[in-house]
């Protein structure tokens, strides 16, 4: 299979368990993503006792999963020259992901993921060095051997760079995929997404049910129909009920796993790993979606977005 180039924020996930009351006290909608500056992030982190630190970020999680499945994955972003940056680089190396990382004077970005008892996570993100990935970082040579550009919606806040990455991919015959990432992102960046949809710059759209509703104003199959008008392949993930996939006018429904979730951090990211592995290998939508569910089923059984070795053994045995 050809390589998948992931564009996303290089972030270290910092995870902690919180109550529903704590989320309500922050004055934000549960399950969303909220951008913060470094002083705000420091305030959160100063109140945590021994939080779990896991290198990640949405697209990075997907590329790691893709590589662990046996696919070819690369990741482009920026990090700082600091402890978290070194932790991130080591993470890519250990998981077989080709690093296309640049460096910035800013600190390496991080995400505080607050996990409530129902396993749902609400996130506060400090982009740090990742926010300095720019249009000049995207050159034709970056796409050598690449068959698909995969981007998280979070990167759309830098509209110029986001458009450049898709335009260059399209000019070089590289397929493209967009994960909406968050309903907050859909609401904030809809204009840019619509421009790229109108220009036929996006081949695959992946959304969860909240993101699909934020974009389409309708749910499940109706939302899927709206999204399929925008791309060749559209996916709406519907949590414990699995996922809906539309391609060539046909809708495929795949079930979710049966594991009891203790933390949904990375569930969507790892679902995309399985789906993209199948897609890049020419599998049909049902088989690709089922692998997505298998991979996602493993990650919800642990805190954070890193599947342990026993989990990968079970996944690879199922392929």
Secondary structure, 3 states (H helix, E strand, C coil): CCEEEEECCCEEEEEEECCHHHHHHCCCCCCCEEECCHHHHHHHHHCCCCCEEEEECHHHHHHHHHHHCCCCEEEECEEECCHHHHHHHHHHHHCCCEECCEEECCCEEEEEEEECCCCCEEEEEEEEHHHHCCHHHCCHHHHCCEEEEEEEHHHHHCHHHHHHHHHHHHHCCCEEEEECCCHHHHHHHHHHHHHHHHCCCCCEEEEEHHHHHHHHCCCHHHHHHHHHCCCCEEEEECHHHCEEEEECCEEEEECCCCCCCCCCCCHHHHHHHHHHHHHHCCCCHHHHHHHHHHHHHHHCCCCCCCCCHHHHHHHHHHC
